[in-house]
Amino acid sequence: MYEYQVGGSLSVDDPTYVERPADGVLHSALLNRQFCYVLTSRQMGKSSLRLRMRYRLEAAGQGQCAAVDMTRLGSDHITQEQWYQGLMFDLVRKLGSRRRFDVSAWWHELGELPPIQKFAHFIETVLLGEEVGQPLFIFLDEVDSLRELRFSIDDFFGFVRFCYNERAENAAYRRLTWALFGAATPRDLVTKDYQTPFNIGQAIHLSRFSLSDAAPLTTGLTAIAQQPEALLTEVLNWTGGQPFLTQKVCCLLRSTFANRLISAGSEAATVSHLVHSRLIHNWEAQDDPEHLRTIRDRLTANTQRSGRLLSLYQQVRTHGGLKADGSQEQADLKLSGVAIEQEGLLRITNPIYASVFDNDWIHDCLSRQRPYAETLNAWVASNFQDESRLLMGQALKEALQWAGDKSLSDLDYRFLSASQEWDAKMVRMELEAQEKANQMLAEAQHKATRIIWLGYLSLGLCLLISAIALLISLLR
């Protein structure tokens, strides 16, 4: 029976697998021994592509493949030595060896060498040690999990780069080709230009389903629709060709209309009603398998960066698209899955995301994060004119302390900057008022002193006159 699969990797013979341009590009690049990487948002079909590529290469006798899920190696409390030994164990198990090989014993025989040197020695002497051998393809899946390791992984990526460069001097390395798959950007994984392999490799763009790509999916719709092609078109209009959502909506259609036929001309209304009732309405409770919550967490989990991401997403919504500039913030937004780059513009991926993550949702997220949300909203509502809504004193100090380690939106920085200016203005006015009061007090004190001295002088004159008068009377 034809069944749509919602979530997980598709088997190599699954009829719902949709072949995209990336399949051909990746296959050609691997045969040309290019280091390749497929880095994109989650649930885009990376693992299914990897499985299909391994089968394609091995079935055609074009090489031997080892696929390693990096999450299997562990991340919490694992040491650098344990990580490399785990990777070696998986490679030996999947690529095999003509001789019995004990990873642990071999590792300890090398003594106190750094782990990366031991691993490099393993690749060269064990995996590539045969004089004549098949090409070897090593596929590393879920490489984004490497960010959770408690030690730097830069040396590992430096070695991947070394494998590529060493081909010029050592022909054995021409047999080895690496391919990486994951939900990360190159900058997330390694920041040192002299170690990164991403500036010498080939990025494989995993596009969303076009109507022509997804044509095989109509097979599962023929039993429920008079015009399955028209029905699939409406599905893609809502999902934007996102693989997981496309499979899910098709699956929901199959189960909902198992006993009745979707008539010609009603496809748009049918899909719209189903998407609103089964995906958008009360979406958090209906998000199974998890998809929308994954995007939500990508946008909000990192409290240091979420303000910036949400603000950028809000701008994309407001303007209908933003010019792509290659910034890390835009790369992170695309990696969340909520936005894609089309014709040089950053746009919202599909109407489902636009409906779920709407302006009210953005406002609620930002309001929960900002300790000054109420005053900021009131300031914005006044068209940025009501200065009484700005922060001052201790409230401003606490807000700046909260914002210190975060990447916030332009609106946040505008509000905090205006608050600092207003606070400084109030301090200046208070100082000027205090100075004026002190001046007035000083003048008053000076006048009082003069009056007192005049009084003393008058009294003295009076006494002098009285004394003179008394003296005159006595002389008479």
C-alpha positions, 0 to 999 in steps of 0.5 A: 500500500502507498503510505506517506511517511511523516517524519524520520528517514525514508527507506531507499525503496520508499515510493514517497521519496521525492528526488530533487536537483540536490540528488544529482548534484551531490552524486556528481560531486562525490564521484569527483571526490569533492568534500560536500556538505548539506547544511539546512534546517531540520526535516528537509530530507537530509537523512533520506538523501544520505541513505539514498546516496549511500545505496546509489553509490554502493549499488553501482559499485562506485565505492564503499560508504560509512554513515555515522550519526554523530548523536550516537557518539554522545555529547554529555560528559564525553571526553575527547579521547572517548569521542574519537575512539567512538568515531573510529569504532563506528568506521571500523564496523561499517567499512570493515578491515581485513584484519582483526582490529581492537580500537581500544588496544590500538589507541593505547599502544600509541601512548600519549599522542594527542587524540587528533594525531591518533585519529589521523594515524588511524585513517592513514594506516588502517582505513587507507592502508591497503595498496589497492582499495575502493573509494571510501565515502564517509557521511557524517549526519547530525553534525550540529550535535558537535556544538554540544561537545565540551571540547573544541572540535576545530582540530577535527575539521582541520583534519578533514581539510587536511585530507583534501589538501593531502591528495596532492602528495599522498595518492591514498587520500584520493580514495577518501571523500567526506560529506557532512549533513546537519542543521547548522551553519559553517560558522556554527561548527568552526570559526577558524578560517585556516581549519575550516573545510567549508571554504574548499568544499561544495555546499549542496542546496537542498531545495523545497519540493517543486510541483514537478519534483513532487509529481510522484506524490500524486500516486497516493492522492488518486484514490481520494481526488478526481484531480490529484494534480490539482490537489497536490498543487494546493498542498504545495501552495500551503506548505511551500514544498517543505518536505515534512509538511508536504508529507503530513498534509498528504497523509492527513488528506488520505486519512480524512477522505478515505471513504469519500472523494474530493470533487474537482474544483473543491481542492483549494477549499478542502486543503485550506480547511484541513490545514487550518483545523489540523495544523494551525488551530491549537497548533502546539497540541496538534504538532505530532510528530514535532515540527512547529515546536522545533521551529519555535524553539529555534527562534526563542530558546537562545535568550541571548539571540532570540530578540534579534531573530524575532525582530528580523522575522518581524521585519520579513513579515512587515515588508514581505521580504528583506534583501539577503545580506549573508549575515549570521542573523539571516543565516540563523533565521533560515536555519530555523526553517521559518524563512528562505532566500528567493531571488535575493530576498529573505521571505517567509517559507510558507503560509502555514508558518506565517499563520502560526508564527504571526504578529501576535505570537511575536509580540507575546514572545518579546513581551515575555522576554523584555522586563520593560515590555509594558513601557516600551509598548506604551512608548511605541503606541505614542509614536515614540513621543511620550518621554514619560514612558522611557526608563530612568534611574534604577529601572534603566540600570536594571534594563541595561544589565539585562540587555548586556549579554543579549543581541536585541532588536533595533527597537530595543536598542532604540528604546534603551538609547532614548531612555539613556538620553532621557535619563541623562537629560533629567539628571542634567535638569536636576543638577541645573535646578540644584545649582540654581537653588544653591545660587539663590540660597547663596544670594539670599544668604548674602543679602541677609548678611548685608542686612544684618551688618547694616542693622549692626551699623545702624545700631552702632550709629544710634549708640554713638549718637546717644553717647555723644548726646549724653556727653554734651549734656554732661559737659553743660 
